[in-house]
Amino acid sequence: MDYMTRIDCNPSLCGGMPVIKGTRVTLRTILASLEDGCTPEQIIEGFPSLVMDDVRAVIAFAAASAREDLPRPAIPKVA
């Protein structure tokens, strides 16, 4: 999924925090809701301007961010 098509980061909107395009719903809000145990359906119910692909985009963004922060395995030396 190309999650960046659904995410916007504008310094004049929500203090520059990443949001779902066309909304003021921050990625942080969606991730916190997931952490609290909300299902994607419950999040969409609470934020009717969102669709399932928005929630998927946030999850993909978080996964990509985590991958970038993971330590990379050492490259084995060839003798």
C-alpha positions as CSV (number, residue, x, y, z in Angstrom):
1,M,0.0,0.0,0.0
2,D,1.3,3.5,-0.9
3,Y,0.3,4.9,2.5
4,M,1.7,8.4,1.7
5,T,-1.2,9.0,-0.8
6,R,-3.5,9.1,2.3
7,I,-1.2,11.0,4.7
8,D,-0.5,14.7,4.8
9,C,2.0,16.7,6.8
10,N,1.3,20.4,6.7
11,P,3.0,22.9,9.2
12,S,-0.2,25.0,9.2
13,L,-2.5,22.0,10.1
14,C,-2.4,20.3,13.5
15,G,1.0,21.8,14.3
16,G,2.6,19.9,11.4
17,M,1.7,16.5,12.8
18,P,0.8,13.9,10.1
19,V,-2.9,13.6,9.5
20,I,-5.2,11.7,7.1
21,K,-5.5,13.9,4.0
22,G,-8.6,16.0,4.0
23,T,-9.2,15.6,7.8
24,R,-7.7,16.9,11.0
25,V,-7.4,13.3,12.3
26,T,-3.8,12.7,13.3
27,L,-2.0,9.4,12.9
28,R,-1.2,9.6,16.6
29,T,-4.9,9.5,17.4
30,I,-5.5,6.5,15.2
31,L,-2.5,4.6,16.6
32,A,-3.5,5.4,20.2
33,S,-7.0,4.1,19.5
34,L,-5.6,0.9,18.1
35,E,-3.3,0.6,21.1
36,D,-6.3,1.1,23.4
37,G,-7.9,-2.0,21.7
38,C,-10.3,-0.3,19.3
39,T,-10.9,-2.1,16.1
40,P,-10.6,-0.3,12.8
41,E,-14.4,-0.4,12.5
42,Q,-14.7,1.4,15.8
43,I,-12.2,4.0,14.8
44,I,-14.2,4.6,11.5
45,E,-17.4,4.8,13.5
46,G,-15.8,7.4,15.8
47,F,-14.4,9.4,12.9
48,P,-16.9,9.1,10.1
49,S,-14.6,11.0,7.7
50,L,-12.3,8.0,7.6
51,V,-12.4,4.9,5.5
52,M,-10.8,1.5,6.1
53,D,-7.9,2.4,3.7
54,D,-7.1,5.4,6.0
55,V,-6.6,3.1,9.0
56,R,-4.6,0.6,6.8
57,A,-2.4,3.5,5.7
58,V,-1.7,4.5,9.3
59,I,-0.7,0.9,10.2
60,A,1.5,0.7,7.1
61,F,3.1,4.0,8.0
62,A,3.8,2.7,11.6
63,A,5.2,-0.6,10.2
64,A,7.5,1.2,7.8
65,S,8.7,3.6,10.6
66,A,9.4,0.6,12.9
67,R,11.4,-1.1,10.1
68,E,13.5,2.0,9.7
69,D,14.3,2.0,13.5
70,L,15.1,-1.7,13.7
71,P,18.8,-2.6,13.9
72,R,20.1,-4.1,10.8
73,P,21.8,-7.5,11.0
74,A,25.6,-7.4,10.6
75,I,27.0,-8.3,7.2
76,P,29.1,-11.4,7.7
77,K,32.7,-11.1,6.8
78,V,33.9,-13.4,4.1
79,A,37.3,-14.9,4.7
